[in-house]
């Protein structure tokens, strides 16, 4: 079984913000270099990323999310509000 390697979000040495510096094409070996920030969704904790993916798969229905997760509607709504607040904080830091 292949082990999934997660993209690091923070510097393992100092905890600073990591940015993408180099990307390359696996087909033609073209390299692109620059200073790119990770998208806001990728900066969320893994469990929050999964929550967002599940929410989209449920077409944004909190009621359906609650049923799938076995949680109450208010609990799912509060979790969604927390993720929204986290995304807002990430986006304001990027400005």
Phi, psi and omega per residue, in radians:
X1 nan 2.282 -3.120
X2 -1.359 2.290 3.133
X3 -1.418 2.277 3.095
X4 -1.354 2.220 3.080
X5 -1.743 2.129 -3.123
X6 -1.492 2.495 3.075
X7 -1.209 2.136 3.134
X8 -1.173 2.568 -3.116
X9 -1.894 -0.393 -3.132
X10 -2.259 2.659 3.097
X11 -1.105 2.235 3.135
X12 -1.215 -0.312 -3.136
X13 -1.503 -0.824 -3.019
X14 -2.124 -0.150 -3.119
X15 1.463 0.076 -3.132
X16 -1.215 3.004 -3.135
X17 -1.308 2.282 3.060
X18 -1.623 2.522 3.059
X19 -2.192 2.674 3.074
X20 -1.374 2.286 -3.126
X21 -1.902 -0.715 -3.079
X22 -2.312 2.384 2.999
X23 -2.207 2.625 3.109
X24 -2.465 2.657 3.120
X25 -1.521 2.244 3.128
X26 -1.333 -0.251 -3.140
X27 -1.505 -0.858 -3.023
X28 -2.050 -0.007 3.104
X29 1.218 0.274 3.039
X30 -1.110 2.409 3.096
X31 -2.024 2.446 3.069
X32 -2.116 2.188 3.132
X33 -2.043 2.529 3.130
X34 3.141 -2.789 -3.127
X35 -2.297 1.576 -3.016
X36 -1.942 2.298 3.060
X37 -1.378 2.636 3.015
X38 -1.211 2.489 3.077
X39 -1.033 2.653 -3.080
X40 -0.949 -0.740 -3.124
X41 -1.093 -0.576 3.130
X42 -1.295 -0.275 3.135
X43 -1.532 -0.138 3.065
X44 -1.224 2.735 3.006
X45 -1.065 2.682 -3.080
X46 -0.965 -0.738 -3.123
X47 -1.183 -0.544 3.076
X48 -1.274 -0.620 3.050
X49 -1.072 -0.754 3.129
X50 -1.121 -0.695 3.108
X51 -1.038 -0.803 3.135
X52 -1.083 -0.766 3.115
X53 -1.069 -0.779 3.119
X54 -1.107 -0.687 -3.141
X55 -1.094 -0.746 3.109
X56 -1.136 -0.742 3.116
X57 -1.079 -0.485 3.098
X58 -1.531 0.235 -3.131
X59 0.997 0.539 3.099
X60 1.330 0.281 -3.119
X61 -1.550 1.926 3.107
X62 -1.128 -0.643 3.126
X63 -1.045 -0.800 3.118
X64 -1.173 -0.679 3.100
X65 -1.062 -0.767 -3.140
X66 -1.047 -0.757 3.130
X67 -1.124 -0.781 -3.133
X68 -1.134 -0.656 -3.072
X69 -1.536 -0.186 -3.096
X70 1.201 0.596 -3.132
X71 -2.145 2.894 3.092
X72 -1.353 2.739 3.104
X73 -0.956 -0.861 -3.130
X74 -1.067 -0.590 3.122
X75 -1.144 -0.782 3.115
X76 -1.146 -0.705 3.129
X77 -1.070 -0.748 3.112
X78 -1.116 -0.702 3.103
X79 -1.104 -0.752 3.101
X80 -1.078 -0.761 3.107
X81 -1.053 -0.678 3.107
X82 -1.116 -0.755 3.128
X83 -1.133 -0.726 3.107
X84 -1.058 -0.763 3.133
X85 -1.123 -0.700 3.111
X86 -1.112 -0.779 3.099
X87 -1.072 -0.722 3.120
X88 -1.074 -0.719 3.128
X89 -1.141 -0.738 3.115
X90 -1.080 -0.808 -3.109
X91 -1.149 -0.631 3.127
X92 -1.227 -0.536 3.073
X93 -1.185 -0.519 -3.087
X94 -1.376 -0.205 -3.113
X95 -1.445 nan nan
